[in-house]
Amino acid sequence: MSLPERRRGPLDGVPASGRARLDQNRQGLFTSDLTVNEFMLITEAGFDPLGLVVGSSIYHIGIQVANPGRSQEMTVLSQAMYNARDHAMTRMEEEADDLGADGIVGVRLRISRHDLGGKMAEFVAIGTAVRHREGVLHRAPNGKPFTSDLSGQAFWTLLRTGHRPVGMVMGNCVYHVARRGPIQTVGRLASNVELPNFTQALYDARELAMQRMQSEAQQLDAKGIVGVDLQERSHEGWGSHIIEFFAVGTAIVASETAQPISTPMTVLDLNDR
């Protein structure tokens, strides 16, 4: 599976009401999915929220036939799931760029099914666009707003350690796990024994997803990735032996200055249990 370079474009797909919403944000009315505590820490770190930014893509998932007795990547499905998320992410980033944001924090990616067709799903990316109030450069190396799935608290802590996010990176792999033959199944019913075909197939798929996530980070010249979330799931209509591994995290680089980290305080919770 190839990892396409993140495409960029104008707000062609944003409806008139969406453009009006962005105009309201530019006039000073911000919207945000930050909690009160996150809002406090984001502003304490020198950033102001500009508005809630959203990207969406309804995608038709293609068909690929697998050999029941062979473990293999379902490249058509892997590419479809990656492209759909990429479209949603790109449209969210375009909205943030239109607001003049330095980045997007608290990004969430979700998938939902609709009764529009058996192989169709909506991919949504949503987060809060922010801008540094003193104009300190925090954008990604490509000049576009950074993206991050870190919470407001984690974002504040990251900046205090002398690092900053440059982009949300992801990798995925849809994999078919070979079925065992009837003789193998019967022969192992009464035994505690590892199933090498299942172990190797899931191992391969997991490593492909993580390696692709790291490749995206390398494209950003990142120092590392924090907050990695490795998800394992099957999707409706794919069958019991087809599974997707999805790896996502925030790529970071060292910033110019680091602030001292306060010594942690011991807190005793006096609430009744």
VMD Tcl script that draws the C-alpha trace (Angstrom):
set ca {
  {0.00 0.00 0.00}
  {1.34 3.43 -0.92}
  {1.09 6.39 1.42}
  {0.10 9.44 -0.67}
  {1.44 12.86 0.23}
  {-1.24 14.79 2.08}
  {-3.06 16.80 -0.58}
  {-4.08 20.42 0.00}
  {-6.70 22.54 -1.67}
  {-9.24 25.35 -1.30}
  {-12.54 25.07 0.57}
  {-14.38 23.85 -2.52}
  {-16.49 21.28 -0.66}
  {-17.50 23.48 2.28}
  {-21.19 24.49 2.00}
  {-22.39 28.07 2.31}
  {-23.41 27.54 5.95}
  {-19.94 26.20 6.70}
  {-18.29 29.23 5.14}
  {-20.60 31.48 7.17}
  {-19.57 29.60 10.31}
  {-15.88 30.19 9.51}
  {-16.63 33.89 8.90}
  {-18.16 34.11 12.39}
  {-15.00 32.56 13.83}
  {-12.81 35.07 11.98}
  {-14.89 37.87 13.52}
  {-13.93 36.72 17.01}
  {-16.56 34.16 18.07}
  {-14.71 30.91 18.76}
  {-16.20 27.46 19.19}
  {-14.36 24.57 20.79}
  {-14.73 21.00 22.00}
  {-12.14 21.69 24.72}
  {-13.14 21.06 28.32}
  {-12.88 24.01 30.72}
  {-9.59 22.64 32.09}
  {-8.21 22.15 28.58}
  {-9.27 25.67 27.59}
  {-7.47 27.09 30.64}
  {-4.22 25.24 29.87}
  {-4.29 26.01 26.14}
  {-4.65 29.73 26.87}
  {-2.01 29.56 29.63}
  {0.37 28.08 27.04}
  {-0.09 31.21 24.92}
  {-2.68 29.94 22.42}
  {-6.17 31.20 21.64}
  {-8.88 28.91 20.23}
  {-10.24 30.10 16.90}
  {-12.98 27.64 16.12}
  {-14.09 24.05 15.77}
  {-12.87 22.67 12.44}
  {-14.32 19.63 10.71}
  {-13.52 17.43 7.75}
  {-15.75 14.71 6.34}
  {-15.65 12.08 3.63}
  {-18.30 9.51 2.73}
  {-16.40 6.71 1.08}
  {-17.35 3.57 -0.79}
  {-15.27 0.63 0.40}
  {-14.23 -1.55 -2.53}
  {-14.43 -5.32 -2.85}
  {-11.47 -7.66 -2.64}
  {-11.59 -11.43 -2.64}
  {-9.19 -13.33 -0.40}
  {-7.89 -16.86 -0.61}
  {-9.41 -18.55 2.50}
  {-6.25 -20.57 3.10}
  {-3.78 -17.70 2.76}
  {-2.89 -14.88 5.14}
  {-2.40 -11.66 3.16}
  {-2.95 -7.92 3.24}
  {-6.17 -6.74 1.60}
  {-4.49 -3.89 -0.25}
  {-7.70 -2.53 -1.81}
  {-9.32 -2.23 1.63}
  {-6.15 -0.84 3.26}
  {-5.89 1.88 0.63}
  {-9.59 2.76 0.86}
  {-9.54 3.14 4.65}
  {-6.36 5.23 4.54}
  {-7.58 7.50 1.72}
  {-10.93 8.13 3.43}
  {-9.25 9.23 6.67}
  {-6.78 11.32 4.68}
  {-9.59 13.17 2.86}
  {-11.31 13.98 6.16}
  {-8.04 15.13 7.77}
  {-7.16 17.32 4.79}
  {-10.52 19.09 4.76}
  {-10.26 19.76 8.50}
  {-6.76 21.21 7.99}
  {-8.04 23.42 5.15}
  {-10.64 24.94 7.48}
  {-7.93 25.64 10.07}
  {-5.68 27.17 7.41}
  {-8.56 29.41 6.32}
  {-8.84 30.68 9.91}
  {-5.10 31.46 10.01}
  {-4.52 28.86 12.71}
  {-1.12 27.62 13.82}
  {-2.54 24.17 14.50}
  {-5.37 21.91 15.59}
  {-5.50 20.25 19.01}
  {-7.62 17.41 20.36}
  {-8.20 15.89 16.91}
  {-10.61 12.94 16.85}
  {-11.11 10.55 13.95}
  {-14.27 8.49 13.84}
  {-16.09 6.20 11.42}
  {-19.86 5.86 11.21}
  {-22.10 3.75 9.00}
  {-25.15 5.10 7.18}
  {-28.04 3.38 5.45}
  {-26.91 4.83 2.15}
  {-25.35 1.62 0.87}
  {-23.86 -1.62 2.10}
  {-20.23 -0.62 1.56}
  {-20.37 3.07 2.46}
  {-19.05 4.78 5.58}
  {-18.53 8.36 6.74}
  {-15.13 9.36 8.04}
  {-15.05 12.50 10.21}
  {-12.10 14.45 11.60}
  {-12.82 17.17 14.18}
  {-10.67 19.34 16.44}
  {-10.10 22.88 17.73}
  {-8.03 25.32 15.68}
  {-5.64 27.43 17.76}
  {-3.22 30.31 17.15}
  {-0.33 31.57 19.25}
  {-1.27 35.04 20.43}
  {2.33 36.35 20.21}
  {2.87 35.04 16.70}
  {5.50 32.46 17.67}
  {5.95 29.99 14.82}
  {4.30 26.68 15.64}
  {3.24 25.51 12.19}
  {4.41 22.27 10.59}
  {7.57 22.24 8.43}
  {5.41 22.43 5.28}
  {3.99 25.78 6.46}
  {0.53 24.39 7.19}
  {-1.20 24.12 10.59}
  {0.02 21.27 12.76}
  {-2.43 18.57 13.84}
  {-2.43 16.74 17.16}
  {-4.67 14.26 18.93}
  {-3.22 15.22 22.32}
  {-5.59 16.53 24.96}
  {-5.27 20.13 26.15}
  {-3.42 18.95 29.25}
  {-1.00 16.78 27.26}
  {-0.41 19.60 24.75}
  {0.48 22.02 27.57}
  {2.82 19.47 29.17}
  {4.52 18.74 25.83}
  {5.30 22.42 25.30}
  {6.74 22.62 28.83}
  {9.20 19.84 27.98}
  {10.65 21.86 25.10}
  {8.85 20.06 22.28}
  {6.01 20.91 19.95}
  {3.70 18.88 17.66}
  {4.17 18.99 13.90}
  {1.49 16.59 12.71}
  {-0.86 13.76 13.44}
  {0.55 10.66 11.76}
  {-1.24 7.42 10.96}
  {-0.78 4.03 9.36}
  {-3.15 1.16 8.74}
  {-3.32 -2.38 7.43}
  {-6.36 -4.49 6.57}
  {-5.38 -8.14 6.75}
  {-6.98 -11.50 5.99}
  {-6.09 -14.26 8.46}
  {-6.00 -17.68 6.86}
  {-8.48 -20.27 8.04}
  {-7.29 -23.54 9.50}
  {-8.18 -26.79 7.82}
  {-10.59 -29.24 9.52}
  {-7.80 -31.68 10.39}
  {-5.76 -28.93 12.10}
  {-8.83 -27.74 13.99}
  {-9.83 -31.16 15.29}
  {-6.24 -32.13 16.14}
  {-5.81 -29.13 18.49}
  {-9.18 -29.07 20.20}
  {-7.90 -30.65 23.41}
  {-4.47 -28.96 23.52}
  {-3.06 -25.72 24.86}
  {-0.95 -24.73 21.88}
  {0.00 -21.56 20.00}
  {-1.61 -21.09 16.60}
  {1.35 -19.95 14.45}
  {-0.70 -18.89 11.43}
  {-2.88 -16.56 13.51}
  {0.06 -15.25 15.53}
  {2.16 -14.46 12.46}
  {-0.71 -12.90 10.50}
  {-1.66 -10.49 13.29}
  {1.99 -9.76 14.00}
  {2.59 -8.87 10.32}
  {-0.49 -6.66 10.08}
  {0.27 -4.78 13.30}
  {3.87 -4.11 12.24}
  {2.80 -2.85 8.79}
  {0.44 -0.31 10.39}
  {3.10 0.92 12.83}
  {5.81 1.11 10.17}
  {3.55 3.22 7.93}
  {2.79 5.58 10.81}
  {6.53 6.01 11.40}
  {7.08 6.68 7.68}
  {4.66 9.61 7.89}
  {6.61 10.96 10.85}
  {9.85 10.68 8.89}
  {8.29 12.74 6.08}
  {7.77 15.50 8.68}
  {11.38 15.22 9.95}
  {9.95 14.43 13.39}
  {12.05 13.52 16.39}
  {9.47 11.07 17.71}
  {5.80 10.16 18.11}
  {3.86 10.51 21.37}
  {0.44 9.31 22.43}
  {0.38 6.38 20.01}
  {-2.96 4.56 19.89}
  {-2.92 1.14 18.21}
  {-6.46 0.02 17.39}
  {-7.53 -3.45 16.30}
  {-10.99 -3.99 14.87}
  {-13.08 -5.69 12.23}
  {-15.64 -3.85 10.15}
  {-19.16 -4.83 9.23}
  {-19.37 -6.81 6.01}
  {-15.72 -7.85 5.83}
  {-16.05 -11.24 7.44}
  {-14.71 -12.74 10.66}
  {-11.19 -13.37 9.34}
  {-10.54 -9.82 8.09}
  {-9.22 -7.29 10.59}
  {-7.78 -3.76 10.48}
  {-4.92 -2.43 12.54}
  {-4.85 1.36 12.76}
  {-1.96 3.24 14.39}
  {-2.17 6.97 15.10}
  {-0.12 9.41 17.15}
  {1.34 12.92 17.26}
  {4.75 13.54 15.68}
  {6.89 16.04 17.60}
  {10.12 18.05 17.21}
  {12.26 19.92 19.71}
  {11.35 23.60 20.12}
  {13.80 26.44 20.56}
  {13.29 26.88 24.29}
  {12.25 24.65 27.16}
  {10.57 25.83 30.34}
  {11.29 24.29 33.74}
  {8.78 21.68 34.83}
  {7.29 22.28 38.26}
  {7.87 19.66 40.92}
  {4.77 17.42 41.21}
  {2.69 17.84 44.36}
  {1.13 15.01 46.31}
  {-2.66 15.36 46.40}
  {-4.86 13.42 48.81}
  {-8.43 12.82 47.63}
  {-10.77 13.30 50.60}
  {-13.93 12.42 48.70}
  {-15.98 9.54 50.11}
  {-15.74 6.34 48.14}
}
mol new
graphics top color blue
foreach p $ca { graphics top sphere $p radius 0.5 }
foreach p [lrange $ca 0 end-1] q [lrange $ca 1 end] { graphics top cylinder $p $q radius 0.2 }
display resetview
